Amino acid sequence: MKARDLRELGAEELELKQRELSQELNDMRIRHRSGVTVDKPVIMRGMRRDIARMKTVQAEREAK
């Protein structure tokens, strides 16, 4: 997801999306560590980056 798209979301939507993505990433990490093969491990990297973008947008909003 692009930062531009994230800036268009409301504060509550952004927080909800971040929680959902964090939960999904956590579940994927657990599956990966337990030995279950994850279809595409590179997806986890993308999720971490999306979460970081969301946190950056939230921090920008708080700074204003």
N, C-alpha and C positions, 0 to 999 in steps of 0.2 A: 504494500500500500504506500502510496506517495504521501509525503508530508503535506502537500497542497490539499489532498483529499481529506486528510486528518484535520486540517485547520477549519474545514467547512463543517465538521461535526460539532455538535453541542458538547458542553463539558460532561454532562451525564452520559451521553452516548459514547464519548471517547473513553471514559472510565469503565463503562460496561464492556466495551470492546477489548480494552486492555486486560480486564479480569478474565474474560473468556479465553483470550489468546494465551494468557499466562497459565491458566488451568490446562488448556490443551497441550501446551509445551511441557508442563509438568507430567502429564499423563504419558506423553510420548517419551520423555526421559526415563520414566519408570519402566515402561515396556522395553526400551532399548537396553537398560542396565540389567533387566531380568533375563535377558538372552533371547527375547522374542525379536525377530528381525523386523526392523522398521522399513517400510517400503522405500522411502527416500530420505536418508539421514540429512541430506542437504536442506531439507525443508525446515529442520530445527534451527539452522543458522538464519534462515529467512525470518522465522518467527521471532528469534531474539532481536533481530534488527528492527522488525516492525514494532516490537514492544519498546525498544529504545527510541524510535521515532515518536511514538505516542507520549512517552515520558518527556521528550524534548518539547513537544508542542504544549503539554501541560505546564512545563516550567516557563515557557515563553509567556503563557497566559498569566501565570502568577506574578511574573516580573512586571507586567504592565499595570 
